[in-house]
Amino acid sequence: MEPNFARYTIDELLEAKRSIEKEENPDEYEEIVREISIRQQTEPSGHGSPQIDSGKTSPLRKKLSFAVARLSLFPLVMVKIIAGTLCVYYGLELFDGYVLQEVVRRDQLLTLAQEPTSYYIRMLTYFVISLAGLWVLTFGTKLRKSS
């Protein structure tokens, strides 16, 4: 009975290559080398994982890997959408507060003339939130490229 090298892990294939007598079993040696090269092309990071098929990727497996890649991007996209919304909302509040020289806090109108400290604290808060949203939107998170 001839061994089925397609079911071997990459570690088992490497061990078999080291231990096989090349001169006595040239066909098996060539099959092991071929299977190792297939594994290295299809699974560069799958060192030690079992392989059932002979290196060919099924269409279902390709679809699943694409779906997983899209799913892992979903949280990052949602963070960017939320950050963009915060950036725009608080940026507009900051602009309105600057132009009108008044802001609203808990249904209370704060004007620059009457309560300058509270006005500036609120404006600074709007600025910081808007700047943080802009930072997250542009530099804070990186979308990974899916391969």
N, C-alpha and C positions, 0 to 999 in steps of 0.2 A: 504494500500500500504506500503510495507516494504522498508525502506531506502536502497540505494545502497552505501555501505561504500567504495567500490572500487573507487568511484568518489570523495571522501572526501580528503582534504589535510591532512597532518599529524597534523597540528594545530587543524583542525576541529575534527579529530579522538580523539586527546587527550582531547579536550573540551567535546566531547560526552562521553568519558569514565568517566570523572569527574562528569558529570551531570546525567548520567543514573542511574536509580534505579536497582542495581544489582539483588536484590531478585525478583523484579517484572518482569524483562526482562532478564533472564539469557542467552537466545539464542543470543539476540542482543549484550549483553555484551561480550560474548565469540567471536562473529564475529568481534567486534571492537578490542579486544585484539589481535586476530589473524591477522587482517589487519595491526595493528601497528607493530607487530613483523615482518611481511613481509616487510613493508616499511623500518624498521630499518636495515634489512639485505640487501635490494637492493638499498636503498638511504641513506647512512649514512650522507651525507652533504646536502641533498635535503629538509631541514627543511622548511616547509611552501610552497613548490611548489605543484601544483595540480597533482594528479595522475589519469590517465584515466584507465589504465589496472589494473589488480589485482596483480601487483608485478612481473609478468613474463616479462623478457626482450626478445623482439623480435629479430630475427636474423638481421633484417635491422638496428635496434638500436645498436646492437653490432658492426656491420660493420661501421656504422657512427661514433661511439665513437673511434674505432680503426683508422679511417681515420683522425679524428680531432687530435688524439694524434700524428700521424705521421706528420700531417701538422704543428703542433706546434713545432716539432723538426727540421723542415726544415731550419728555419733561423739560429738556433744554428749550424747545420751541415755546412751550407754555411759559417758562420763566421769562423769555424774551418778550412775549406778548404782554405779560403783566408788567414788566419793567417799562416797556414802551408806553403802556397806558398810564402808568404812574408818572412817567416823565412828561407826557403831554398834559395831563390834568394839572399837576402841580406847577408845571412851567406856565400854563395859562393863568393859574391862580396868582403866581408870582408877577406876571406881566400886568394883570388887572390890578393887583395891589399897588404896584409901582405907579401905574397911570392914574388910578383913582385916589391914591394915597389913603386907602382904607381896606381893611380885611374883616372877614366875619369869623368869629370864634364862639361856638356854642350859642348861636342866635344873638350874639352881641356884636355890634359894629365897633371895630377898633380903628380909630383914625390916627394919622401921624400927628396931628395938632393936639389931640386930647390925651392920647396915651402912647407916647413915642416908644417906650420900652417894650410894651406888649406888642405893638405894631412891628417893631424890628425883630423881636423874637419869632413872631409868626412868619415874617418874610424870610428870616434865616432858615426856619424849618422848611418852608416851601422850597427854598433854594437847595438845601441839602438833599431833600427827597428827590427833587428833580435831577440833581447832579448824580445821585446814586443810581437812579433809574437809567440815566443816560450812560453811565459807566457800565452797568450790567448789560445794557442793550448793545454796546459797542465792543468793549474790551473784557468784560467780566466773565463771560462764558464763551467757550469756543465750541462750535458745532463740529463734531468729529466727522471726517470723511469716511463713508462706508466703502469697503472694497468689493 
